């Protein structure tokens, strides 16, 4: 037998209250609620409205109840905003809508509106119960959170973009790019500060019809830019377009007033420049937005500062390298003046060696060291006595022994300079031979640095083709044949082959 205690109780079917009965039952609750509550029938007429709703429209209940919704809201707003939701509700669906509405007493408010279909005993939708809640505070907080999130994203993307640029021009272009794309500016200018003259110089602009401003140099305190630079604070203004120098030609034609910001770029409490922003739909200059602009300006200033420091460092480095190379050239000229026999030889072999090294795969940074090594290949001869170096006839065995020490003298002299160490291979090893019979160390084959193997071929070629006191220069064909003959003994065969191909690619000189 079934357990009666387990049976669920049965109740007579319930019937919904009529709309009027429902409203009377909950009228007290409705009128004490801050939400707006209304009951609207299928003819779009109010059958009930609570006190909050009436107060928002600045009307008495009798001025709303029985009236059509269009009479309260106005025909245009009713058709555009209210009727579509009511129609969907009367079709049997709940409708949720959020948006800005204007009320007589409250002004513009952001409302969360819910339409509930009310059905009679047959299931037909006869009324719409509309509940509207003022969520303006939440909406404003949400929008502010979105703005803050967007600003953080802008700060991060701006910082990331600046970190990838270490040149002043690239940093300036990045600043202008973000001013237009992220800050809503219609146009922007960047001015750089020159401490020596205490002036600001226009360097770049974006969003203008022309590429420059009418005034390209400003003094501290002059104009909005000069004020921002002098005071170290953001200058904001809304002047008419006609106030700007060259405005008619520089900015898209308009009679509107511009929202304008002049923002000093400060790094390490030092002025680096000024960023100008021009816009018509930029955010209002509240304290939060000004802090945001100040943060971006700080990032831009630091990036500019770093780029300028790097540029100055690179310039100083270039000047130092130029001074080094000038010193080397002086050494070479001194040696050439001392040894008239080899006058012009050094510059010729340096040029040819660099050309051959480039053909054999040397890249530009290494070619710098190759050139220096070629220029200094005979620098060790400074330590050779004039009686031996300038002797017109053949050298004795002892004199040859002393002369062959000049690569070691070169090594002792040049190895003291860190910047010349990568160039040591040629001065130290250019008298080594492929078969191991050279000096000073008797290196063999690929034990000899490649740059020295390249130079050796060029050096011998130039010596063969030059007049000497004890012999005349060899004809081109004889010198060419001798290089072929010495390949594999004196010279690296691969280098000799490349050198001869290089010679064939040049016009045959007139004897």
Secondary structure, 3 states (H helix, E strand, C coil): CCCHHHCCCCCCCCCCCCHHHHHHHHHHHHHHCCCEEEEEECCCEEEEECHHHHHHCCCCHHHCCCCEHHHHHCHHHHHHHHHHHHHHHHCCCCEEEEEEEEECCCEEEEEEEEEEEEECCCCCEEEEEEEEEECHHHHHHHHHHHHHHHHHHHHHHHHHHHHCCCCHHHHHHHHHHHHHHCCCCCEEEEEEEECCCCEEEEEEEECCCCCCCCCCEEECCCHHHHHHHHHCCCEEECCEHHHCCCHHHHCCCCCCECEEEEEEEEECCEEEEEEEEEECCCCCCCHHHHHHHHHHHHHHHHHHHHHHHHHHHHHHHHHHHHHHHHHHHHHHHHHHHHCHHHCCHHHHHHHHHHHHHHHCCCCHHHHHHHHHHHHCCCHHHHHCCHHHHCCCCCCCHHHHHHHCCHHHHHHHHHCCCHHHHHHHHHHHHCCCCCCCCCCCCCCCHHHCCHHHHHHHHHHHHHHHCCCECCECCCCHHHHHHHHHHHECCCECHHHHHHHHHHHHCCCCCCC
